[in-house]
Amino acid sequence: MIPLKEKQLEFESVYVDLHKFEQHSEWFIKVNPEGQVPVLDHNGTIITHTTVINEYLEDVFPEIPLRPYDPVGKARMRYWNKFVDEHVMNHVSMHGWHRMIGVIARNIESGDFEKLVEKIPLPDQRKKWKTARSGFSEADLQNATDKITYACQKVEDQLGKSKWLAGEMYTTADINFFCHCGMMVERMFPELEVAKNYPRLVDWRDRMNAREGVKQALAMPDHTNPALRTWTGEAR
Ligand SMILES: N[C@@H](CCC(=O)N[C@@H](CS)C(=O)NCC(=O)O)C(=O)O
């Protein structure tokens, strides 16, 4: 949503209700056979995976750029996107699943749950749903917290060298880290004492929140079940 808003593009947002497993329903599997959101449908062409969608938007709508023009800038941006995709996203996600999806999964009767899991196309996601129901281990959760701590320090160090993650230009790398960690890390992980330990990250997050495109994206309807909103630490 943030790149779309930053680029001032008109779009229609279609909410897929993960609480009701709509991402594994017949209509949605036809759109994305992997059964995951987000998905971009551009005039019938389907693009999936956040970073790929963001690069696509950049290629098709370069007028308001979120990617540097020079090869070094591009490489820096992609380095950070790769870092977020491979070393941040899944670790924050595990805590989110532990706190929210676990509650949803445990509220489904046995038998019904197995039937729902059978419909999940990606084998890893099938495993993840089952683990969310039985509970992630303390060791796995701690490992995830350690990875998030490492990421916060890495971002803190980078922001001592440049204004934004990939250099002096605001890019999709900032958006990626913001959405998957930066915007909620303080609320989700109070034990990291973010304000004290990562002041540059906090300043960067405030600069992100002050951007018009970010404000507009965050002001879009929040469909999260209110009873489960607390997974990020508090309701938005
Ligand atoms: N690598 C994908 C990850 C997408 C992803 O994890 N989507 C989650 C929600 S944020 C999802 O659809 N989960 C539902 C499920 O797997 O059942 C991306 O970058 O877009």
PDBQT file of the ligand as one rigid body, heavy atoms in Angstrom, charges set to zero:
ROOT
HETATM    1  N1  LIG A 301       7.289 -13.615   0.768  1.00  0.00    +0.000 N 
HETATM    2  C1  LIG A 301       5.937 -13.107   0.804  1.00  0.00    +0.000 C 
HETATM    3  C2  LIG A 301       5.338 -13.409   2.164  1.00  0.00    +0.000 C 
HETATM    4  C3  LIG A 301       3.864 -13.238   2.152  1.00  0.00    +0.000 C 
HETATM    5  C4  LIG A 301       3.243 -13.649   3.467  1.00  0.00    +0.000 C 
HETATM    6  O1  LIG A 301       3.910 -14.104   4.404  1.00  0.00    +0.000 OA
HETATM    7  N2  LIG A 301       1.915 -13.479   3.537  1.00  0.00    +0.000 N 
HETATM    8  C5  LIG A 301       1.163 -13.834   4.714  1.00  0.00    +0.000 C 
HETATM    9  C6  LIG A 301       0.493 -12.636   5.337  1.00  0.00    +0.000 C 
HETATM   10  S1  LIG A 301       1.541 -11.286   5.606  1.00  0.00    +0.000 SA
HETATM   11  C7  LIG A 301       0.028 -14.768   4.327  1.00  0.00    +0.000 C 
HETATM   12  O2  LIG A 301      -0.561 -14.613   3.281  1.00  0.00    +0.000 OA
HETATM   13  N3  LIG A 301      -0.296 -15.666   5.240  1.00  0.00    +0.000 N 
HETATM   14  C8  LIG A 301      -1.430 -16.512   5.166  1.00  0.00    +0.000 C 
HETATM   15  C9  LIG A 301      -1.101 -17.973   5.031  1.00  0.00    +0.000 C 
HETATM   16  O3  LIG A 301       0.047 -18.295   4.695  1.00  0.00    +0.000 OA
HETATM   17  O4  LIG A 301      -1.992 -18.785   5.291  1.00  0.00    +0.000 OA
HETATM   18  C10 LIG A 301       5.950 -11.596   0.525  1.00  0.00    +0.000 C 
HETATM   19  O5  LIG A 301       7.007 -10.998   0.649  1.00  0.00    +0.000 OA
HETATM   20  O6  LIG A 301       4.933 -11.035   0.112  1.00  0.00    +0.000 OA
ENDROOT
TORSDOF 0
